[in-house]
Amino acid sequence: MKNVVIVGRPNVGKSALFNRIIHRRKAVVEAISGVTRDRLLQRAEWRGKSFYLTDTGGYVPSKADRITSLVSQQVDLAIDEGDIILFTVDAIEGVTPLDREIADSLRKNGKRVLLVVNKVDNEKREQVIYDFFKLGFERIFPVSSIHGRGVAELLDEIVKLIPEERLEDVEKRIKLAIIGRPNVGKSSFFNRIIDEERVIVDEKPGTTRDAIDTDFEFEGEKLTIIDTAGIRRKPRVRTDLEYYTIKRAIGALLLCDVAMVMVDGSVDITRQDKRLIALSGRSAGTITVLLNKMDLVPKRLWNDVIHYFHDALPYIPYLLTLPISAKRGDGVFDAVRIAIDAYKRSSARMDNEELNQIIRDAVSRLPHKRIGKKKVFILGCRQVSQNPPQIIFYTNVPDDISNDYQRYLEKRIREVFPLNGIPLVMKFKRRRKEVRTSKKEKGKRKK
């Protein structure tokens, strides 16, 4: 599949163009230079053809600091990987010396370049686009990323350059989201899996700002892995920009099949770790807790660390913890295998007859206590959805089943079905016992 890469100097509207093409606000857009740091890769479709679209950080040749240097490296890598380059400039500011420098660099690269003049919001502003011909590119596409003006024409030209190919079935991909506090090693884990430096890795917390996803194959399975921004406690979120990046991280969690919650296994669990694990339990179909930085812990103590985390989270009976070291690569690929296995178990249907037999035996062994003078009946159950599995229990008192009894039923189900790492959603519904009588019987009763 062809890769279309958006490049340009900072703050010309690259992320707004990216969002417009993929039809959703995935990249963070803010009127601050250098908001996008990592490359964002997303599948896009137009007129029956699909392609990858990559958003990049602003192209800044000067290496003023380490982060700026890393951003420039990411842009260079994206250009090398790209098949079509969307060189984006700003109609309001006109041609700048930096635009000329980028144009010279792109011409030397030899890639197919489409010059996109952004912020052309009306016909009057179209008059300024002719000044951009001096950059030396044949075709100029005036667009307004915010309003959508001219974007269809740009996409028409892009798909002309893409050969016919069969669309992949995106729905079959397993989506894995990596979440956690800042600086626990999410990006290092992500890079180790995809075997390339797609994401900036730096010791400074908060380096990753966007949710970055990449499609790849692993041992025959089609996966999408999503690296997200570190999620801090609310009182520490000080800017709108950080608020929206965290919102996107949580949005990725809601859309994923498996939440891979990363914590620092070399230190005590934090309240924020517990919150994120609980949030994942309410949002994702499957959860794996990755205990990273275990290279800092002697191997003889690894079992003690695992027991410590289980003891710290007694209210999560399905906790699946995996010791890893993203830095050394220990356990990284095993974590992916276990996540895939957990997803498949979460997506499987339980045998209905076996499930009901488990509940009948559980109720027979330990009936629910009476509610007032009323005896509690559980008349059966059935699984209504998967990933996570959801079971509806039919009872005469759906609102009064105690939490302790719900946990008892869940425990009995987990003893039989392989649900490690999988939340179980249990709901209770009223079923009235109806006695149907014939018209003849009704007539007799009236007499």
BAMARRO-697286 format. One line per field, with one value per residue (C-alpha): z negated, x negated, y; residue in three letters. Coordinates in Angstrom, 1 decimal. Layout:
BEGIN
up c(Z	...)
east c(X	...)
north c(Y	...)
residu c(ALA	...)
This chain:
BEGIN
up c(0.0	0.9	-1.8	-1.4	-3.7	-4.7	-5.3	-5.8	-8.2	-11.6	-11.9	-8.3	-9.0	-8.3	-11.2	-10.1	-6.6	-8.1	-10.2	-7.2	-5.0	-7.6	-8.5	-12.2	-14.7	-15.4	-15.3	-17.9	-16.3	-18.2	-17.2	-18.7	-16.7	-16.9	-18.4	-16.3	-17.2	-16.2	-12.9	-12.8	-10.4	-9.5	-6.8	-4.5	-1.6	1.4	4.4	3.6	3.1	-0.2	-1.2	-4.4	-5.4	-7.5	-9.5	-10.6	-12.9	-11.5	-9.4	-11.3	-9.9	-12.8	-15.7	-18.5	-21.1	-21.4	-20.8	-17.7	-16.4	-17.0	-15.2	-12.2	-12.1	-12.2	-9.2	-7.2	-7.9	-6.8	-3.5	-2.9	-3.4	-1.5	2.0	2.5	0.6	-0.2	-0.7	-2.7	-2.8	-4.2	-1.8	-4.4	-5.1	-1.5	-0.5	-3.3	-3.2	-5.1	-2.4	0.2	-1.8	-2.2	1.5	2.4	0.1	1.6	5.2	4.3	2.8	6.1	4.7	6.3	4.6	4.7	3.5	1.2	0.4	-2.7	-4.3	-0.9	-2.5	0.4	4.1	3.4	1.6	4.6	6.3	4.0	5.0	8.2	6.1	5.0	8.5	7.7	5.5	8.7	8.6	11.5	9.7	7.0	5.0	3.1	0.1	-3.2	-5.6	-8.2	-5.7	-3.4	-0.3	2.5	0.5	2.8	5.8	4.0	3.1	6.7	7.8	5.0	6.1	9.7	8.6	6.8	8.7	8.4	5.4	3.3	0.1	-3.1	-5.5	-8.3	-10.7	-11.0	-12.6	-16.3	-17.9	-20.8	-22.7	-25.0	-27.8	-31.1	-33.0	-31.4	-31.1	-31.9	-28.6	-26.3	-23.2	-23.8	-23.9	-20.7	-18.9	-20.0	-18.5	-15.1	-14.9	-13.8	-15.2	-14.3	-17.7	-19.4	-22.6	-25.1	-28.9	-29.3	-30.4	-28.0	-24.7	-22.9	-22.5	-19.9	-19.8	-17.1	-15.4	-13.0	-11.1	-11.0	-10.9	-13.8	-13.4	-10.8	-12.8	-11.4	-14.2	-14.8	-17.7	-19.2	-21.3	-23.4	-25.3	-29.0	-31.2	-34.3	-37.2	-36.6	-39.0	-37.0	-33.6	-33.2	-29.5	-27.0	-24.7	-27.3	-28.1	-24.5	-24.0	-27.1	-25.8	-22.6	-24.6	-26.4	-23.1	-21.7	-24.8	-24.0	-20.4	-21.2	-21.5	-24.0	-26.5	-27.4	-30.6	-31.2	-34.8	-36.2	-37.8	-39.6	-42.0	-44.0	-42.2	-42.2	-42.5	-38.9	-37.8	-39.7	-38.0	-34.5	-35.1	-36.4	-33.4	-31.1	-32.8	-32.1	-28.5	-26.7	-25.9	-27.2	-29.6	-30.1	-32.7	-31.5	-34.4	-32.6	-33.7	-35.2	-34.2	-37.3	-39.5	-40.2	-38.4	-41.6	-42.8	-39.8	-41.3	-44.4	-42.2	-40.4	-43.7	-45.0	-42.1	-42.4	-46.1	-45.4	-43.0	-44.8	-43.3	-39.8	-39.9	-36.2	-36.4	-33.8	-34.7	-32.5	-33.5	-30.6	-29.8	-26.8	-27.0	-26.7	-24.8	-27.5	-27.3	-24.7	-22.0	-24.5	-25.7	-22.1	-21.9	-25.2	-24.2	-21.0	-22.9	-25.4	-22.6	-21.0	-24.3	-24.9	-21.4	-21.8	-22.8	-25.9	-25.6	-26.7	-28.1	-30.1	-31.3	-32.6	-34.3	-36.2	-37.4	-38.4	-40.4	-42.0	-43.0	-44.3	-46.4	-47.8	-47.2	-47.4	-50.8	-51.0	-50.4	-53.0	-52.7	-49.0	-47.8	-45.1	-41.9	-39.1	-36.3	-33.8	-31.8	-28.3	-26.8	-24.6	-23.3	-23.2	-23.8	-26.6	-27.2	-28.6	-30.3	-31.2	-34.2	-34.5	-38.0	-39.9	-41.7	-39.1	-41.2	-44.4	-43.7	-46.1	-45.0	-47.1	-45.3	-41.9	-42.7	-43.8	-40.4	-38.5	-40.4	-39.5	-35.8	-35.9	-37.4	-34.2	-31.4	-30.5	-31.3	-32.6	-31.6	-30.5	-32.2	-32.6	-32.3	-34.2	-34.0	-35.7	-34.0	-35.1	-33.5	-34.4	-34.4	-32.1	-32.4	-29.1	-29.3	-26.5	-25.9	-27.0	-30.4	-30.8	-30.2	-32.8	-35.4	-34.7	-35.3)
east c(0.0	-1.3	-2.4	-1.5	-3.6	-2.6	-5.7	-6.4	-7.6	-5.9	-2.4	-1.3	1.7	0.3	2.2	5.4	5.0	4.3	7.5	9.5	8.3	8.9	12.3	11.6	9.7	6.8	3.8	3.6	4.1	3.0	1.7	-1.8	-4.9	-6.0	-2.9	-3.3	-6.5	-6.1	-5.0	-1.3	-0.4	3.2	5.0	7.1	9.5	10.8	12.8	12.3	8.5	6.7	3.3	1.4	1.3	-1.6	-1.6	-5.0	-6.5	-7.4	-10.6	-13.2	-16.7	-18.4	-19.2	-18.4	-17.8	-17.6	-13.8	-14.1	-16.8	-14.7	-11.7	-13.9	-15.1	-11.4	-10.6	-13.6	-12.6	-9.0	-10.2	-12.5	-9.5	-7.0	-5.8	-4.0	-5.0	-2.4	-4.6	-2.4	-2.9	-0.9	1.0	1.2	-2.5	-3.6	-7.0	-9.5	-13.3	-12.5	-10.0	-12.7	-15.1	-12.6	-11.8	-15.5	-15.8	-12.7	-13.8	-17.1	-15.2	-13.6	-10.1	-6.8	-5.9	-2.5	-2.7	0.3	1.0	3.1	5.4	6.9	10.2	11.8	11.5	9.8	6.9	6.4	4.6	1.6	0.9	-1.0	-3.8	-4.5	-5.4	-8.9	-9.4	-9.8	-6.9	-4.6	-1.2	0.2	3.2	4.9	6.8	8.4	7.9	10.2	13.1	12.4	12.1	10.0	9.2	11.3	9.3	6.1	7.3	8.3	4.8	3.3	5.5	4.5	0.9	2.0	2.4	5.5	5.3	7.6	8.7	7.7	10.4	9.5	12.1	10.0	7.1	6.6	6.2	3.7	3.4	0.4	1.4	-0.2	-1.7	-4.3	-7.9	-7.1	-8.6	-5.5	-7.4	-10.4	-8.0	-6.3	-9.6	-10.8	-7.7	-7.6	-11.4	-12.0	-12.4	-8.9	-8.4	-10.7	-12.1	-13.6	-14.1	-12.0	-8.4	-5.6	-7.5	-4.7	-1.7	0.5	2.0	-0.2	1.0	-0.8	0.5	-1.8	-1.8	-3.0	-3.3	-0.5	1.9	2.8	2.5	2.8	0.7	1.4	-1.1	0.5	-0.5	-1.2	1.9	1.2	3.5	6.0	4.5	1.2	2.8	2.1	2.7	5.4	2.9	2.1	5.9	6.7	3.7	4.9	8.4	7.1	5.2	8.5	10.3	7.8	8.5	12.2	11.6	9.0	9.5	6.6	5.4	1.8	1.4	-2.3	-3.5	-7.0	-7.6	-10.7	-8.8	-5.6	-2.3	-0.8	2.8	2.7	1.6	4.6	6.9	5.7	6.0	9.6	10.4	9.1	11.3	14.4	13.4	11.4	12.3	9.0	6.3	2.7	0.6	-3.0	-5.5	-8.2	-11.8	-12.2	-15.9	-16.3	-14.9	-17.0	-15.3	-14.9	-12.5	-10.3	-7.7	-7.6	-6.9	-4.1	-2.5	-2.9	-0.9	1.8	2.1	2.3	5.3	7.5	10.7	9.5	9.7	8.8	5.5	2.9	-0.6	-3.6	-7.2	-9.1	-12.0	-11.4	-15.0	-16.5	-13.6	-12.9	-9.3	-8.2	-7.2	-5.7	-3.5	-2.2	-1.5	0.3	2.4	3.4	4.4	6.4	8.2	9.2	10.4	12.4	13.9	15.0	18.5	19.1	21.1	24.6	25.6	22.3	22.7	26.3	25.2	22.4	25.0	27.5	24.8	23.7	27.2	28.0	24.8	25.3	28.7	29.0	30.4	34.0	34.9	37.5	39.9	39.1	37.1	34.6	34.7	32.0	33.8	31.0	28.5	27.1	24.1	25.2	21.9	18.1	14.9	15.6	18.1	21.4	23.8	27.5	28.9	32.7	34.1	37.2	35.2	32.8	32.1	31.4	28.7	25.9	22.4	21.0	23.3	22.4	18.7	19.6	21.2	18.3	15.8	17.7	17.7	14.0	13.2	14.4	13.9	10.4	11.0	7.6	7.1	10.7	13.3	16.7	19.8	22.8	26.3	29.5	32.9	36.4	38.1	41.8	43.1	46.2	48.8	50.7	54.2	56.6	59.9	61.8	59.9	60.6	64.3	64.4	62.8	65.5	68.2)
north c(0.0	3.5	5.8	9.5	11.8	15.3	17.5	21.3	23.8	24.1	25.5	25.5	23.2	19.8	18.1	19.9	18.5	15.0	15.2	16.4	13.5	10.7	12.3	12.5	14.6	12.2	14.5	17.3	20.7	23.7	27.1	26.4	25.6	22.0	20.4	17.2	15.5	11.8	10.5	9.6	6.8	6.2	4.2	6.5	5.7	7.7	6.5	2.8	3.1	2.9	4.4	5.2	8.8	10.0	13.3	14.6	17.2	20.6	20.4	22.4	22.1	23.8	21.4	23.8	21.0	17.3	17.1	19.3	17.1	14.0	15.5	16.3	12.7	11.5	13.8	12.5	8.9	9.6	11.1	8.1	5.8	7.9	7.2	10.6	13.7	16.5	19.5	21.9	25.7	28.6	30.9	33.7	33.9	33.3	31.7	31.8	31.0	27.8	26.8	27.2	25.1	22.3	22.5	22.1	19.1	17.4	17.9	16.2	13.3	12.4	11.5	12.5	15.9	17.6	21.2	22.0	25.6	25.6	28.3	29.2	29.9	31.9	32.7	36.0	34.3	32.0	34.8	34.4	30.8	31.8	33.1	29.5	28.4	29.7	26.7	24.7	22.1	21.5	21.1	23.4	22.4	25.3	23.9	24.9	22.1	23.7	24.2	21.2	23.5	21.9	18.7	16.5	17.6	16.9	13.4	12.8	13.5	11.2	8.2	8.7	7.9	4.8	1.5	-0.5	-2.9	-5.0	-3.4	-5.2	-6.1	-3.6	-5.2	-8.4	-6.6	-7.0	-3.5	-3.3	-0.1	0.7	3.0	4.1	6.9	9.1	7.7	4.1	2.9	2.7	4.0	1.8	-1.2	0.0	0.5	-2.9	-4.6	-2.9	-3.1	0.5	3.9	5.2	6.8	9.2	7.7	10.1	10.2	13.3	12.5	13.5	13.0	11.2	13.5	11.8	8.3	6.6	3.5	1.1	-1.9	-5.0	-8.7	-10.9	-14.7	-14.7	-12.4	-8.9	-6.4	-2.6	-1.4	2.0	4.0	6.7	9.7	9.2	9.7	11.8	12.6	15.3	17.9	17.7	18.4	22.1	22.9	22.4	20.7	18.0	17.6	16.8	14.4	12.5	12.5	10.9	8.3	7.4	7.4	4.8	2.7	2.7	1.5	-1.2	-4.9	-5.4	-2.8	-3.3	-1.3	-0.6	0.1	0.4	-3.0	-1.8	0.5	0.4	0.6	4.2	5.3	6.4	2.9	1.5	4.1	3.2	-0.5	0.0	2.3	-0.4	-3.0	-0.8	0.0	-2.7	-6.3	-7.7	-6.4	-7.3	-5.5	-5.2	-4.9	-3.0	-2.2	-5.6	-5.5	-3.3	-6.2	-9.4	-12.3	-14.3	-11.6	-11.5	-13.8	-11.7	-8.6	-10.4	-11.4	-7.9	-6.4	-9.1	-8.3	-4.6	-5.2	-7.8	-6.5	-7.6	-11.4	-11.7	-9.8	-11.0	-9.6	-10.0	-9.1	-7.5	-5.2	-3.0	-1.8	-5.3	-6.9	-9.5	-10.8	-8.2	-10.6	-13.0	-10.1	-9.8	-13.5	-13.5	-10.5	-12.2	-15.4	-13.4	-11.6	-14.9	-16.3	-13.1	-13.4	-17.0	-18.0	-20.0	-23.2	-22.2	-25.5	-25.8	-22.1	-22.8	-26.0	-24.1	-21.5	-24.2	-26.0	-22.7	-21.7	-25.2	-25.2	-21.7	-20.1	-16.3	-15.2	-14.2	-10.6	-9.9	-12.8	-13.2	-16.2	-15.4	-17.4	-17.4	-19.0	-19.3	-17.2	-16.6	-14.9	-12.0	-10.6	-11.1	-9.1	-8.7	-11.5	-10.3	-12.6	-11.8	-13.7	-14.0	-13.6	-12.5	-9.7	-8.2	-5.0	-6.8	-9.4	-8.6	-7.7	-10.6	-13.1	-11.6	-12.2	-15.8	-16.5	-14.9	-17.0	-20.2	-19.2	-18.4	-21.8	-23.5	-21.0	-19.6	-15.9	-14.8	-11.2	-10.8	-8.7	-10.4	-8.2	-9.5	-8.1	-9.2	-9.1	-9.9	-12.8	-13.3	-16.8	-16.8	-19.5	-19.8	-21.1	-22.0	-20.2	-23.3	-23.2	-19.5	-20.2	-22.9	-20.5	-17.8	-20.4)
residu c(MET	LYS	ASN	VAL	VAL	ILE	VAL	GLY	ARG	PRO	ASN	VAL	GLY	LYS	SER	ALA	LEU	PHE	ASN	ARG	ILE	ILE	HIS	ARG	ARG	LYS	ALA	VAL	VAL	GLU	ALA	ILE	SER	GLY	VAL	THR	ARG	ASP	ARG	LEU	LEU	GLN	ARG	ALA	GLU	TRP	ARG	GLY	LYS	SER	PHE	TYR	LEU	THR	ASP	THR	GLY	GLY	TYR	VAL	PRO	SER	LYS	ALA	ASP	ARG	ILE	THR	SER	LEU	VAL	SER	GLN	GLN	VAL	ASP	LEU	ALA	ILE	ASP	GLU	GLY	ASP	ILE	ILE	LEU	PHE	THR	VAL	ASP	ALA	ILE	GLU	GLY	VAL	THR	PRO	LEU	ASP	ARG	GLU	ILE	ALA	ASP	SER	LEU	ARG	LYS	ASN	GLY	LYS	ARG	VAL	LEU	LEU	VAL	VAL	ASN	LYS	VAL	ASP	ASN	GLU	LYS	ARG	GLU	GLN	VAL	ILE	TYR	ASP	PHE	PHE	LYS	LEU	GLY	PHE	GLU	ARG	ILE	PHE	PRO	VAL	SER	SER	ILE	HIS	GLY	ARG	GLY	VAL	ALA	GLU	LEU	LEU	ASP	GLU	ILE	VAL	LYS	LEU	ILE	PRO	GLU	GLU	ARG	LEU	GLU	ASP	VAL	GLU	LYS	ARG	ILE	LYS	LEU	ALA	ILE	ILE	GLY	ARG	PRO	ASN	VAL	GLY	LYS	SER	SER	PHE	PHE	ASN	ARG	ILE	ILE	ASP	GLU	GLU	ARG	VAL	ILE	VAL	ASP	GLU	LYS	PRO	GLY	THR	THR	ARG	ASP	ALA	ILE	ASP	THR	ASP	PHE	GLU	PHE	GLU	GLY	GLU	LYS	LEU	THR	ILE	ILE	ASP	THR	ALA	GLY	ILE	ARG	ARG	LYS	PRO	ARG	VAL	ARG	THR	ASP	LEU	GLU	TYR	TYR	THR	ILE	LYS	ARG	ALA	ILE	GLY	ALA	LEU	LEU	LEU	CYS	ASP	VAL	ALA	MET	VAL	MET	VAL	ASP	GLY	SER	VAL	ASP	ILE	THR	ARG	GLN	ASP	LYS	ARG	LEU	ILE	ALA	LEU	SER	GLY	ARG	SER	ALA	GLY	THR	ILE	THR	VAL	LEU	LEU	ASN	LYS	MET	ASP	LEU	VAL	PRO	LYS	ARG	LEU	TRP	ASN	ASP	VAL	ILE	HIS	TYR	PHE	HIS	ASP	ALA	LEU	PRO	TYR	ILE	PRO	TYR	LEU	LEU	THR	LEU	PRO	ILE	SER	ALA	LYS	ARG	GLY	ASP	GLY	VAL	PHE	ASP	ALA	VAL	ARG	ILE	ALA	ILE	ASP	ALA	TYR	LYS	ARG	SER	SER	ALA	ARG	MET	ASP	ASN	GLU	GLU	LEU	ASN	GLN	ILE	ILE	ARG	ASP	ALA	VAL	SER	ARG	LEU	PRO	HIS	LYS	ARG	ILE	GLY	LYS	LYS	LYS	VAL	PHE	ILE	LEU	GLY	CYS	ARG	GLN	VAL	SER	GLN	ASN	PRO	PRO	GLN	ILE	ILE	PHE	TYR	THR	ASN	VAL	PRO	ASP	ASP	ILE	SER	ASN	ASP	TYR	GLN	ARG	TYR	LEU	GLU	LYS	ARG	ILE	ARG	GLU	VAL	PHE	PRO	LEU	ASN	GLY	ILE	PRO	LEU	VAL	MET	LYS	PHE	LYS	ARG	ARG	ARG	LYS	GLU	VAL	ARG	THR	SER	LYS	LYS	GLU	LYS	GLY	LYS	ARG	LYS	LYS)
